[in-house]
Amino acid sequence: MNNTYKPIEDYKRTTIVDILRGWALLGVVIGNYVDYKFIGLPSNSKNIVTTILGNIHQYVFAAKSWTLLSVLFGYGFAVLIQNIESKGKNPVGFFAWRMLILFVLAFLNSAIWLGDILKDYAFLGLILLLFYKCSAKTILRVSLFLLLAIPVISGYVNTLKYVVPDVYSDLKYLQLYHCGNWFDVFEYNLLGTYYGQMLNLAYAITVHIMMFACMLLGVYAQKTAFFNRLPEMKKTLKKTFFISLAIALLLISIFEIVFSIDLVFPTYFRPGYWLILITMICIASGICLLYYHNKLQTVFVYFRFSGKMTLTNYIVQNLLAFLIFSGVGLKLYNTMPFWFYFVLAISVFIIQLFISKWWLSKFNYGPVEWLWRVLSYRKIFPFKKTKSELISKEVEAVVIEV
């Protein structure tokens, strides 16, 4: 491959995008670790702590992270495409190769975690290539159409009759998960990915459409320089935050009333994803507001470093959980109280914040990010920072923290 292909330089990265990625990682690790509580025969033990943490997870984190990451993936896709095109190259072949590598990483990650999402990004990334030449207006229209249609799509898919094994509770599969043999546990996770996501139409159709709509929003954001214009849009951000908060609270109230008196939404209309989307927008706009009003700057510095190592941190989170909960590790399975999974996830995330900051003070990339770049561009990039870069980063860190 021609050496004119180069990654985006660090100084050209948009800080708020990395911060949002860092925040999204928190929701990802909480969601993934909480899922381990539900692998196995269900436990009916509930208390006030479980209820509170469960509600926090449901209304603040559940599905808000992967929708936000989907937006940021679409944004990153558009930035990369623009970078390749600016050098007079055709980005299709390059990006397709990059997604193929991501498929390989996804397969490896699926062997340790049955809820892998990398394969979805790789698959939808290839479809995004069909839209990279479209105007911002066309991309926004397609995205809004999909988002408006998602309750109907979800309702229709929910009426389809199909049967897939439940690897979360079927003893035939749980034996693999509880086994001390690495390959048996790998098989369990791969089967869980296959049955729970690839053959489960609620995931394979509805979730993918939702993801793709969010990715298109990210592409639109890049084409309109949305994230770069945020410092000038503080009033708009504030309005967005309060309006989305009001709508989210209204929808939550409606859902609680509907479920408490056993009402049901029309068969072909399931608006749950609207609540997820509006809550995600509320949280993301709130983070942007805090950042551009110079609040929590030290926290955001750490989030930024974590966000620059999203892929590494995500895979490490899954590897740690694999070794803690499965039969080849500490064998905790679903035996611990709900709060344990929730608190463990936050603890792992906080530790990763500090490690990410330390790591990127010494190295140019996270290890998995570096490997992905090397394979994508087919050339070796400097992994460790030079002395001059270290001095420059120390000065930059002082400026940022001040």
Helices and strands as residue ranges (DSSP letters): G 10-12, H 15-36, H 48-56, I 57-61, H 64-85, H 91-110, H 118-128, G 129-131, H 136-159, H 171-178, H 182-193, I 194-198, H 201-201, I 202-207, H 208-223, G 227-232, H 234-260, H 272-292, H 297-308, H 310-325, H 338-362, H 367-377, H 387-401
